């Protein structure tokens, strides 16, 4: 059983048994609970921590766990209806309402109910994460002199140097002085959009695109304007049209294994995108979120757009999170020119700095022999899982059109049959025991067709992929006929 479900089930059983004990009564020892429920000591410890957080038990080091005193009567319910007026007051009629819709993000962060296969996940399964290497790196980092001190506001010099080499390549087109360490890609994107566009401004986005980026833009009062993407990435002529029509000064893109299509910006379009943005006096925010998730059968990926940019057009976002763990939130912003100081100022105001122990752990990890070994193993496993899902879909669900099979990333983007109801299919799939992400949240305007984003990295392996597709077949039979 998965550790998360084991902890939840044990916590629920202990809740049900609390009535056996009077307030202050001692619960069985951890060893007794391990033997009774045949779970690990870690599971017992975490389940008791859940109950302690809920105020149901009190743990005393060396003494054990005790039922807490009966809770006091609940506090009186207040009237919060006044907040509807306060939160909707924009102050100026011409500003875009700063709505905060996190549904597209939470769909990839939420843990499905026990027994549901997770084709909706936005991060690799624990079996794909370098947990042992990360733990060792964190332990070594904690022993470094000054590891718990305050880091430089821009980030540790050695980590900035590593990111500069990773982004700029052996030619050294990006320097450490042009790097800011940030707390994950989402935080870096938020900083970039706040720095580059005032509230109410348009911002060009790929269509479809990552819902989290749309949520960032809308929560900042920006107006996303779609630019269509095909199998070779964004189309430069449509990008030029969008700049002229909207007056936007920012374009956000994912040139490598775009989310959700998996497209890679074609070689002949790379320079055209930079020229188009430069002619419009605009910035390109390059979200390079899965550079470390290249599949084994892919050739060397193209360098980041930032590596070819000499005029400061590109604000680049690089991250270690997707290749490591959702909690290993270390990323970098790369930029040159006056915009770098604005990015730095906004980041300092928002978060001060990324915790030094995490930066030190990142340095330990990427500098260890375990890092290239992990990337090679991850590359091979992602290819195997991708192929398993592609084969299963083509065999059991040929009505889902799979126009593009990516050579990197962690998901597929099949198109649903004409007229298919995404919401109905999503609900039917969940009843059948498989969760996927519907396509609608990936479009900031009307979608041209229904889609599904299916993650092959968030599950336990190829056998689970096959079972998930079988369950999805059942849901499609129910909804599509």
C-alpha positions as CSV (number, residue, x, y, z in Angstrom):
1,X,0.0,0.0,0.0
2,X,1.2,3.5,-0.7
3,X,2.6,5.3,2.3
4,X,0.1,8.2,2.1
5,X,-2.9,5.9,2.0
6,X,-1.5,3.8,4.9
7,X,-1.1,6.9,7.1
8,X,-4.6,8.1,6.3
9,X,-6.2,4.7,7.0
10,X,-4.4,4.2,10.3
11,X,-5.3,7.8,11.4
12,X,-8.9,7.1,10.6
13,X,-8.9,3.8,12.6
14,X,-7.3,5.5,15.6
15,X,-9.9,8.3,15.4
16,X,-12.7,5.7,15.6
17,X,-11.1,4.1,18.7
18,X,-10.5,7.2,20.7
19,X,-13.8,6.9,22.5
20,X,-12.3,3.9,24.3
21,X,-10.1,6.2,26.2
22,X,-11.1,8.9,28.7
23,X,-9.5,12.4,28.3
24,X,-5.9,12.1,29.4
25,X,-5.9,8.3,28.9
26,X,-2.9,6.7,27.4
27,X,-3.0,5.1,23.9
28,X,-1.2,1.9,23.1
29,X,2.6,2.3,22.5
30,X,3.9,2.8,19.1
31,X,5.4,-0.7,19.1
32,X,1.9,-2.1,20.0
33,X,0.3,-0.2,17.2
34,X,2.9,-1.4,14.7
35,X,2.2,-5.0,15.7
36,X,-1.6,-4.6,15.8
37,X,-2.0,-2.9,12.4
38,X,1.1,-4.4,10.7
39,X,2.4,-1.1,9.5
40,X,5.8,0.6,9.8
41,X,6.9,2.7,12.8
42,X,7.0,5.7,10.4
43,X,3.4,5.2,9.5
44,X,2.4,5.1,13.2
45,X,4.4,8.2,13.9
46,X,2.8,10.1,11.0
47,X,-0.7,9.0,11.9
48,X,-0.3,10.1,15.5
49,X,1.1,13.4,14.2
50,X,-2.1,13.8,12.1
51,X,-4.3,13.3,15.2
52,X,-2.1,15.7,17.3
53,X,-2.5,18.4,14.6
54,X,-6.3,17.9,14.8
55,X,-6.1,18.4,18.6
56,X,-7.4,14.8,19.3
57,X,-4.2,13.5,21.0
58,X,-1.2,14.9,22.8
59,X,2.2,13.3,22.4
60,X,4.8,13.5,25.2
61,X,8.3,12.5,24.3
62,X,9.4,9.4,26.2
63,X,5.9,9.0,27.7
64,X,3.7,8.2,24.7
65,X,0.4,9.5,23.2
66,X,-2.6,10.5,25.2
67,X,-6.2,11.4,24.3
68,X,-6.6,15.1,24.5
69,X,-9.1,16.9,26.8
70,X,-12.5,17.4,25.3
71,X,-12.5,20.4,23.0
72,X,-14.2,23.6,24.1
73,X,-17.5,24.7,22.6
74,X,-16.9,26.0,19.0
75,X,-16.5,29.8,18.6
76,X,-19.4,31.8,17.4
77,X,-19.7,32.0,13.6
78,X,-19.1,35.6,12.4
79,X,-20.4,37.5,9.4
80,X,-17.8,37.6,6.6
81,X,-20.2,38.7,3.8
82,X,-18.6,42.2,3.8
83,X,-15.5,40.6,2.1
84,X,-17.4,40.1,-1.2
85,X,-17.5,43.9,-1.6
86,X,-13.9,44.5,-0.4
87,X,-12.4,41.8,-2.6
88,X,-14.2,42.9,-5.7
89,X,-13.2,46.6,-5.5
90,X,-10.6,47.1,-8.2
91,X,-10.1,50.9,-7.6
92,X,-10.0,51.7,-11.3
93,X,-12.6,50.7,-13.9
94,X,-10.1,50.0,-16.6
95,X,-8.2,47.3,-14.7
96,X,-8.8,43.6,-15.3
97,X,-10.3,42.0,-12.2
98,X,-7.7,40.3,-10.1
99,X,-9.5,37.0,-9.9
100,X,-7.5,34.1,-8.5
101,X,-8.6,30.8,-10.0
102,X,-6.3,28.0,-8.9
103,X,-8.4,25.1,-10.2
104,X,-6.1,24.4,-13.1
105,X,-3.1,24.2,-10.7
106,X,-4.8,22.2,-8.0
107,X,-5.9,19.6,-10.5
108,X,-2.3,18.6,-10.9
109,X,-1.4,19.0,-7.2
110,X,-4.3,17.2,-5.6
111,X,-3.8,13.6,-4.4
112,X,-6.5,11.4,-5.9
113,X,-8.6,9.2,-3.5
114,X,-7.1,5.8,-2.6
115,X,-7.3,3.3,-5.4
116,X,-7.5,6.0,-8.2
117,X,-4.8,5.8,-10.8
118,X,-3.1,9.3,-11.2
119,X,-2.9,10.3,-14.8
120,X,-3.5,13.9,-13.6
121,X,-0.3,14.3,-11.7
122,X,2.1,17.2,-12.4
123,X,5.2,15.6,-10.8
124,X,7.1,12.3,-11.2
125,X,6.1,9.4,-9.0
126,X,8.2,8.8,-5.9
127,X,9.8,5.9,-7.6
128,X,11.3,8.3,-10.2
129,X,12.6,10.8,-7.6
130,X,16.2,10.6,-6.4
131,X,15.1,10.4,-2.8
132,X,18.3,8.7,-1.5
133,X,20.5,11.2,-3.3
134,X,18.4,14.2,-2.1
135,X,18.5,13.0,1.5
136,X,22.3,12.5,1.3
137,X,22.7,15.9,-0.3
138,X,20.5,17.6,2.4
139,X,22.5,15.8,5.2
140,X,25.8,17.0,3.7
141,X,24.4,20.5,3.2
142,X,23.4,20.7,6.8
143,X,27.0,20.1,7.9
144,X,28.5,22.8,5.7
145,X,29.9,25.8,7.7
146,X,27.3,28.6,7.8
147,X,24.6,26.3,6.2
148,X,21.9,27.9,8.4
149,X,23.0,31.5,7.9
150,X,21.6,34.1,5.6
151,X,22.5,33.6,2.0
152,X,23.3,36.4,-0.5
153,X,20.0,37.8,-1.8
154,X,20.7,36.8,-5.3
155,X,21.6,33.2,-4.3
156,X,24.8,31.3,-3.5
157,X,27.5,32.2,-6.0
158,X,28.4,28.6,-6.8
159,X,24.7,27.7,-7.5
160,X,24.3,30.7,-9.7
161,X,27.5,29.7,-11.6
162,X,26.0,26.2,-12.1
163,X,22.8,27.5,-13.5
164,X,24.7,29.9,-15.7
165,X,26.7,27.1,-17.3
166,X,23.5,25.0,-17.6
167,X,21.6,27.7,-19.4
168,X,24.4,29.4,-21.4
169,X,26.3,26.2,-22.4
170,X,30.0,25.8,-22.8
171,X,30.2,29.1,-24.7
172,X,29.4,31.0,-21.5
173,X,26.8,33.2,-23.1
174,X,25.1,33.5,-19.6
175,X,27.1,34.6,-16.6
176,X,26.5,34.0,-12.9
177,X,26.0,37.8,-12.5
178,X,22.9,37.4,-14.6
179,X,21.3,34.7,-12.4
180,X,18.9,35.0,-9.5
181,X,18.0,31.9,-7.4
182,X,14.3,31.5,-6.9
183,X,11.9,29.2,-5.0
184,X,10.7,27.0,-7.8
185,X,9.4,27.8,-11.3
186,X,6.0,29.0,-10.3
187,X,7.5,31.6,-8.0
188,X,10.0,32.7,-10.7
189,X,7.2,33.1,-13.3
190,X,5.2,35.2,-10.8
191,X,8.2,37.4,-10.3
192,X,8.8,37.8,-14.0
193,X,5.3,38.7,-14.9
194,X,5.1,41.2,-12.0
195,X,8.3,42.8,-13.2
196,X,7.4,43.0,-16.9
197,X,3.8,44.0,-17.1
198,X,1.6,46.4,-15.1
199,X,-1.9,45.5,-14.0
200,X,-4.4,45.7,-16.9
201,X,-1.8,45.0,-19.6
202,X,-2.1,42.2,-22.2
203,X,0.4,39.4,-22.1
204,X,0.8,36.9,-25.0
205,X,0.6,33.2,-24.2
206,X,0.8,30.0,-26.1
207,X,-2.5,28.4,-26.8
208,X,-2.9,25.9,-25.2
209,X,-0.6,26.6,-22.3
210,X,0.1,25.8,-18.7
211,X,-2.9,26.7,-16.5
212,X,-0.6,27.8,-13.6
213,X,0.8,30.5,-15.8
214,X,-2.7,31.7,-16.8
215,X,-3.5,31.8,-13.1
216,X,-0.4,33.9,-12.3
217,X,-1.3,36.4,-15.1
218,X,-5.0,36.8,-14.1
219,X,-4.2,37.1,-10.4
220,X,-1.9,40.0,-11.3
221,X,-4.6,41.7,-13.2
222,X,-3.1,40.9,-16.6
223,X,-5.0,40.0,-19.7
224,X,-3.8,36.7,-21.4
225,X,-4.0,36.9,-25.3
226,X,-3.6,33.5,-27.0
227,X,-1.1,32.7,-29.8
228,X,-1.7,29.3,-31.4
229,X,0.9,26.5,-31.1
230,X,1.3,23.6,-33.6
231,X,3.7,20.6,-33.7
232,X,6.7,22.9,-34.2
233,X,5.8,25.4,-31.5
234,X,4.5,28.9,-31.7
235,X,4.0,30.3,-35.2
236,X,6.1,33.5,-35.6
237,X,3.7,35.2,-38.1
238,X,0.8,34.8,-35.7
239,X,3.0,36.0,-32.9
240,X,3.8,39.2,-34.9
241,X,0.1,39.7,-35.5
242,X,-0.7,39.3,-31.8
243,X,1.9,41.9,-30.8
244,X,0.5,44.4,-33.3
245,X,-3.2,43.8,-32.4
246,X,-2.7,43.7,-28.6
247,X,0.2,46.1,-28.0
248,X,1.6,43.5,-25.6
249,X,5.2,43.8,-24.4
250,X,5.5,40.3,-23.0
251,X,5.3,36.8,-24.5
252,X,5.4,33.7,-22.3
253,X,6.5,30.4,-23.9
254,X,7.8,27.0,-23.3
255,X,10.0,26.2,-26.3
256,X,11.1,22.8,-25.1
257,X,8.5,20.0,-24.6
258,X,5.7,22.6,-24.3
259,X,3.0,21.9,-21.7
260,X,0.6,20.4,-22.7
261,X,1.3,19.7,-26.4
262,X,4.9,18.4,-26.0
263,X,6.0,20.5,-29.0
264,X,9.6,21.7,-29.4
265,X,10.1,25.1,-31.1
266,X,11.5,24.4,-34.6
267,X,15.0,25.5,-35.4
268,X,13.9,27.9,-38.1
269,X,11.4,29.5,-35.7
270,X,13.8,30.2,-32.8
271,X,15.5,33.3,-34.3
272,X,12.2,34.5,-35.8
273,X,10.5,34.5,-32.3
274,X,13.4,36.6,-30.9
275,X,13.4,39.0,-33.9
276,X,9.6,39.4,-33.6
277,X,9.8,40.2,-29.9
278,X,12.7,42.6,-30.4
279,X,10.9,44.4,-33.2
280,X,7.8,44.8,-30.9
281,X,10.0,46.1,-28.0
282,X,8.8,43.1,-26.0
283,X,10.3,40.5,-23.6
284,X,10.1,36.7,-24.1
285,X,9.7,34.8,-20.8
286,X,11.1,31.4,-21.5
287,X,9.8,28.7,-19.1
288,X,12.4,25.9,-19.5
289,X,10.7,23.6,-17.0
290,X,11.5,20.1,-18.2
291,X,15.0,20.4,-19.8
292,X,16.1,17.5,-17.5
293,X,13.2,15.3,-18.6
294,X,14.5,14.4,-22.1
295,X,13.6,10.8,-23.1
296,X,16.2,8.2,-23.9
297,X,15.4,8.1,-27.6
298,X,15.6,11.8,-28.1
299,X,18.7,13.5,-29.6
300,X,20.4,16.4,-27.8
301,X,17.8,19.1,-27.0
302,X,18.2,22.6,-28.6
303,X,19.8,25.2,-26.3
304,X,17.6,27.6,-24.4
305,X,16.5,30.7,-26.3
306,X,18.5,32.7,-23.7
307,X,21.7,31.1,-24.9
308,X,21.2,32.8,-28.3
309,X,20.0,36.2,-27.0
310,X,22.4,39.1,-26.8
311,X,19.9,41.9,-26.5
312,X,18.3,41.0,-23.2
313,X,15.0,40.0,-24.9
314,X,14.7,36.7,-23.0
315,X,13.9,36.3,-19.3
316,X,14.7,32.7,-18.7
317,X,13.3,30.4,-16.0
318,X,15.1,27.1,-15.2
319,X,14.1,24.7,-12.5
320,X,15.3,21.5,-10.7
321,X,11.9,20.6,-9.4
322,X,10.5,18.4,-12.1
323,X,13.5,16.2,-12.2
324,X,13.7,15.8,-8.4
325,X,10.7,16.3,-6.1
326,X,7.7,18.7,-5.7
327,X,9.4,19.9,-2.5
328,X,12.8,20.5,-4.0
329,X,11.8,24.0,-5.1
330,X,15.0,25.5,-6.4
331,X,15.0,27.5,-9.7
332,X,16.8,30.3,-11.4
333,X,15.9,33.5,-13.3
334,X,18.3,34.6,-16.0
335,X,18.2,38.1,-17.5
336,X,20.5,40.9,-18.6
337,X,20.1,44.6,-18.6
338,X,18.0,46.9,-16.4
339,X,15.3,44.3,-16.0
340,X,17.6,42.2,-13.8
341,X,17.5,44.7,-11.0
342,X,13.7,44.9,-11.2
343,X,13.4,41.2,-11.0
344,X,15.8,41.2,-8.0
345,X,13.9,43.9,-6.2
346,X,10.5,42.2,-6.6
347,X,11.9,38.8,-5.4
348,X,13.5,40.4,-2.4
349,X,10.3,42.2,-1.4
350,X,8.2,39.0,-1.9
351,X,10.4,36.4,-0.3
352,X,13.7,37.9,0.9
353,X,15.7,34.8,-0.3
354,X,15.5,31.1,-0.9
355,X,16.5,29.2,2.3
356,X,20.2,28.6,2.4
357,X,20.0,24.9,3.4
358,X,17.9,24.2,0.3
359,X,20.4,26.0,-1.9
360,X,23.3,24.1,-0.3
361,X,21.5,20.8,-0.9
362,X,20.9,21.7,-4.5
363,X,24.6,22.3,-4.9
364,X,25.5,19.0,-3.2
365,X,23.0,17.2,-5.4
366,X,24.0,18.5,-8.9
367,X,27.7,18.2,-8.0
368,X,27.4,14.6,-7.0
369,X,27.9,11.5,-9.2
370,X,24.3,10.5,-8.3
371,X,23.0,13.4,-10.4
372,X,24.0,12.2,-13.9
373,X,23.1,8.6,-12.9
374,X,19.6,9.8,-11.9
375,X,19.1,11.7,-15.1
376,X,20.0,8.7,-17.2
377,X,17.7,6.4,-15.3
378,X,14.9,9.0,-15.4
379,X,15.4,9.4,-19.2
380,X,15.1,5.6,-19.8
381,X,12.1,5.2,-17.5
382,X,10.2,8.1,-19.0
383,X,10.7,6.7,-22.5
384,X,9.4,3.3,-21.3
385,X,6.3,4.8,-19.7
386,X,5.6,7.0,-22.6
387,X,5.8,4.0,-25.0
388,X,3.6,2.0,-22.7
389,X,0.9,4.6,-22.7
390,X,1.1,5.3,-26.4
391,X,0.7,1.6,-27.2
392,X,-2.2,1.2,-24.7
393,X,-4.0,4.2,-26.1
394,X,-3.6,3.1,-29.7
395,X,-4.8,-0.4,-28.9
396,X,-7.7,0.3,-26.6
397,X,-8.7,3.9,-27.3
398,X,-8.0,4.6,-31.0
399,X,-10.8,7.2,-31.0
400,X,-8.5,9.5,-29.0
401,X,-6.4,11.2,-31.7
402,X,-2.7,11.3,-30.7
403,X,-1.2,13.7,-33.2
404,X,2.2,14.1,-31.5
405,X,4.3,11.8,-29.4
406,X,6.8,13.9,-27.5
407,X,10.5,13.0,-26.9
408,X,10.6,14.7,-23.5
409,X,8.3,15.7,-20.7
410,X,5.9,13.6,-18.8
411,X,2.5,13.6,-20.5
412,X,0.5,13.1,-23.7
413,X,-2.1,15.4,-25.2
414,X,-4.7,13.3,-27.1
415,X,-7.7,15.1,-28.8
416,X,-11.2,13.8,-27.9
417,X,-13.8,13.0,-30.5
418,X,-15.8,15.9,-31.9
419,X,-18.6,16.8,-29.5
420,X,-17.2,14.9,-26.5
421,X,-18.1,16.4,-23.1
422,X,-14.8,16.9,-21.2
423,X,-16.5,17.4,-17.9
424,X,-18.7,14.2,-18.3
425,X,-15.7,12.1,-19.3
426,X,-13.6,13.5,-16.4
427,X,-16.3,12.5,-13.9
428,X,-16.9,9.1,-15.5
429,X,-13.1,8.4,-15.4
430,X,-13.0,9.2,-11.7
431,X,-15.9,6.8,-11.1
432,X,-14.0,4.2,-13.0
433,X,-10.9,4.8,-10.9
434,X,-8.6,6.9,-13.0
435,X,-8.0,10.7,-12.8
436,X,-6.9,12.8,-15.8
437,X,-6.8,16.5,-16.5
438,X,-9.4,17.9,-19.0
439,X,-8.1,20.2,-21.7
440,X,-10.3,23.3,-21.1
441,X,-8.1,25.0,-18.4
442,X,-5.2,25.0,-20.8
443,X,-6.9,27.6,-23.1
444,X,-7.4,31.2,-22.3
445,X,-10.0,31.5,-25.1
446,X,-12.4,29.1,-26.7
447,X,-10.6,25.8,-27.3
448,X,-10.7,24.4,-30.9
449,X,-11.5,20.9,-29.6
450,X,-11.7,18.8,-26.5
451,X,-8.5,17.3,-25.1
452,X,-7.2,15.3,-22.2
453,X,-3.8,15.6,-20.6
454,X,-2.5,12.2,-19.5
455,X,0.5,12.0,-17.3
456,X,2.6,8.8,-17.5
457,X,5.1,9.9,-14.9
458,X,2.9,10.3,-11.8
459,X,2.0,6.5,-11.7
460,X,3.9,3.5,-10.4
461,X,4.9,2.0,-13.7
462,X,3.9,0.4,-17.0
463,X,1.5,-2.0,-15.4
464,X,-0.4,0.8,-13.7
465,X,-0.5,2.7,-17.0
466,X,-2.1,-0.3,-18.7
467,X,-4.7,-0.6,-16.0
468,X,-5.4,3.1,-16.1
469,X,-6.0,3.0,-19.8
470,X,-8.3,0.1,-19.3
471,X,-10.3,2.1,-16.8
472,X,-10.3,5.1,-19.1
473,X,-11.7,2.8,-21.9
474,X,-14.6,2.0,-19.6
475,X,-15.3,5.7,-18.9
476,X,-15.1,6.5,-22.7
477,X,-17.6,3.7,-23.4
478,X,-20.0,5.2,-20.9
479,X,-19.7,8.8,-22.2
480,X,-18.9,8.5,-25.8
481,X,-20.8,5.3,-26.6
